[in-house]
Amino acid sequence: MEEIVHLRIKKEYGAELIEDLIRAQALEPVGENDTDIPEWQKEAVRQTLRQVQEHPEQLQSWEVIKQKYKRP
């Protein structure tokens, strides 16, 4: 199982636990630029940007989006 997460370490012992897990090779630190974005995902974003440029009238306002996904 490989998953990349971002953490905010709030306690000193949390940092020590992370260091222990790195030494045990249970975790591997990665830099911001080390994460790979799959090509299919990049192409999906490019396609969406092209659609926005070609049809800006189809965009919805932030207020409409908030109402659409408002939690009950």
Backbone bond lengths (Angstrom), bond angles and torsions (degrees), N, CA, C in turn:
res aa  C-N    CA-C-N  psi(-1)  N-CA   C-N-CA  omega(-1)  CA-C   N-CA-C  phi
1 M - - - 1.442 - - 1.524 108.04 -
2 E 1.307 115.77 123.01 1.455 119.54 177.76 1.520 107.98 -123.31
3 E 1.315 115.52 124.16 1.452 120.63 -179.39 1.520 108.40 -143.21
4 I 1.313 116.92 138.71 1.460 121.37 177.90 1.518 108.26 -104.52
5 V 1.317 115.59 127.01 1.467 121.33 178.45 1.519 108.83 -131.24
6 H 1.301 115.56 154.81 1.461 121.81 174.41 1.519 107.11 -108.20
7 L 1.318 116.11 135.33 1.461 120.81 -176.96 1.523 111.01 -123.94
8 R 1.297 115.48 147.79 1.455 121.38 168.29 1.532 105.56 -112.24
9 I 1.303 116.02 112.85 1.463 120.58 -177.03 1.520 107.59 -85.84
10 K 1.326 116.23 120.44 1.461 120.91 -172.97 1.530 113.45 -101.66
11 K 1.299 117.30 -18.66 1.467 121.05 -178.26 1.518 109.33 -127.48
12 E 1.319 116.46 149.32 1.464 120.31 -179.63 1.521 111.24 -60.47
13 Y 1.335 117.02 -39.89 1.460 118.58 -178.98 1.535 110.85 -66.05
14 G 1.332 117.90 -24.36 1.467 121.00 175.34 1.518 110.41 -64.45
15 A 1.327 116.25 -43.23 1.465 120.91 178.14 1.526 109.99 -63.47
16 E 1.335 116.51 -39.17 1.463 120.41 179.03 1.532 110.97 -64.87
17 L 1.332 116.39 -39.99 1.467 119.82 177.79 1.534 110.79 -63.37
18 I 1.321 116.00 -42.51 1.467 119.92 178.07 1.525 110.13 -60.86
19 E 1.341 117.03 -45.33 1.466 120.77 178.84 1.526 111.46 -60.08
20 D 1.339 116.59 -40.38 1.464 120.60 177.43 1.533 110.90 -62.91
21 L 1.308 117.11 -41.54 1.466 120.93 179.71 1.523 111.28 -67.37
22 I 1.318 117.14 -34.76 1.470 120.40 176.08 1.518 109.97 -66.02
23 R 1.349 116.92 -44.45 1.476 120.85 178.67 1.530 110.88 -61.74
24 A 1.330 116.63 -35.38 1.460 121.00 179.72 1.538 111.51 -80.91
25 Q 1.321 116.36 2.15 1.459 123.90 -179.15 1.523 112.56 59.90
26 A 1.339 115.64 28.61 1.465 120.80 174.47 1.525 110.08 -87.86
27 L 1.330 115.91 -21.75 1.467 122.29 176.93 1.516 108.72 -129.88
28 E 1.321 115.48 151.42 1.453 120.71 175.40 1.524 107.88 -130.44
29 P 1.308 117.65 119.59 1.468 118.37 178.14 1.524 110.41 -69.38
30 V 1.334 116.17 138.55 1.458 121.44 176.40 1.517 108.36 -128.78
31 G 1.318 115.60 145.15 1.448 120.43 177.34 1.517 110.95 -81.72
32 E 1.316 116.60 168.36 1.456 121.26 179.70 1.521 112.03 -58.07
33 N 1.328 117.57 -35.09 1.459 120.84 -177.38 1.523 112.85 -87.90
34 D 1.328 117.55 -0.30 1.459 121.06 -178.26 1.526 113.26 -86.89
35 T 1.312 117.05 -8.72 1.456 119.13 -178.32 1.522 109.08 -83.27
36 D 1.293 115.57 130.20 1.458 120.99 -179.18 1.521 109.81 -93.70
37 I 1.317 115.56 130.57 1.453 121.35 173.45 1.522 106.09 -99.78
38 P 1.317 117.17 123.60 1.463 119.54 -177.81 1.531 111.27 -60.96
39 E 1.312 115.80 147.67 1.465 120.69 -178.05 1.522 111.48 -60.45
40 W 1.340 118.47 -36.41 1.459 120.69 179.83 1.521 110.80 -61.51
41 Q 1.349 116.18 -35.41 1.457 120.06 -179.33 1.534 110.33 -72.82
42 K 1.321 117.21 -39.40 1.460 120.81 175.98 1.526 110.26 -61.10
43 E 1.327 116.73 -43.23 1.460 120.62 -179.75 1.528 111.39 -65.66
44 A 1.326 117.12 -36.63 1.467 120.44 177.16 1.528 110.62 -62.10
45 V 1.322 116.86 -40.61 1.467 120.63 177.90 1.524 110.10 -66.80
46 R 1.322 117.43 -42.97 1.474 120.45 177.85 1.533 110.94 -59.29
47 Q 1.326 116.40 -42.75 1.462 121.06 179.23 1.525 110.67 -63.21
48 T 1.301 117.19 -43.42 1.466 120.64 178.25 1.520 110.74 -62.11
49 L 1.323 117.52 -42.52 1.458 120.91 178.36 1.524 111.38 -63.38
50 R 1.336 116.87 -38.94 1.472 119.81 177.05 1.527 110.71 -63.18
51 Q 1.328 116.13 -42.37 1.466 119.95 179.13 1.524 111.43 -63.03
52 V 1.313 116.92 -39.98 1.460 121.22 178.57 1.523 110.59 -64.20
53 Q 1.328 116.38 -42.67 1.460 119.90 179.50 1.525 111.71 -65.94
54 E 1.323 116.72 -38.12 1.459 120.80 -178.35 1.530 112.86 -78.17
55 H 1.325 117.29 -30.56 1.468 121.44 -175.36 1.538 111.19 -136.76
56 P 1.322 118.16 63.71 1.473 119.95 -178.53 1.525 113.03 -62.92
57 E 1.322 117.12 -21.25 1.472 120.45 -179.94 1.528 112.17 -67.86
58 Q 1.328 117.13 -16.31 1.465 120.26 179.52 1.525 112.89 -83.21
59 L 1.313 117.61 -8.43 1.460 120.52 178.96 1.520 109.95 -69.05
60 Q 1.317 115.70 146.77 1.457 121.06 177.99 1.520 109.22 -109.18
61 S 1.305 116.07 149.87 1.463 120.41 179.62 1.534 109.66 -70.51
62 W 1.318 114.69 159.94 1.456 120.65 178.48 1.523 110.49 -60.60
63 E 1.322 117.91 -36.19 1.465 120.77 179.80 1.531 111.29 -63.33
64 V 1.310 117.15 -40.49 1.467 121.26 178.38 1.525 110.03 -65.06
65 I 1.314 116.41 -44.04 1.466 120.55 179.88 1.526 110.80 -62.61
66 K 1.333 116.72 -44.57 1.475 119.68 179.72 1.523 110.96 -59.09
67 Q 1.323 116.81 -43.01 1.471 120.40 179.92 1.531 110.85 -65.54
68 K 1.320 115.49 -39.13 1.465 120.34 -178.17 1.521 112.02 -62.62
69 Y 1.333 116.72 -37.36 1.465 121.02 -175.94 1.517 112.69 -109.61
70 K 1.307 116.30 20.43 1.472 120.76 179.82 1.521 109.99 -66.42
71 R 1.309 114.67 134.06 1.469 119.50 178.30 1.515 109.86 -78.95
72 P 1.318 115.69 142.25 1.481 119.24 179.66 1.502 112.86 -69.29
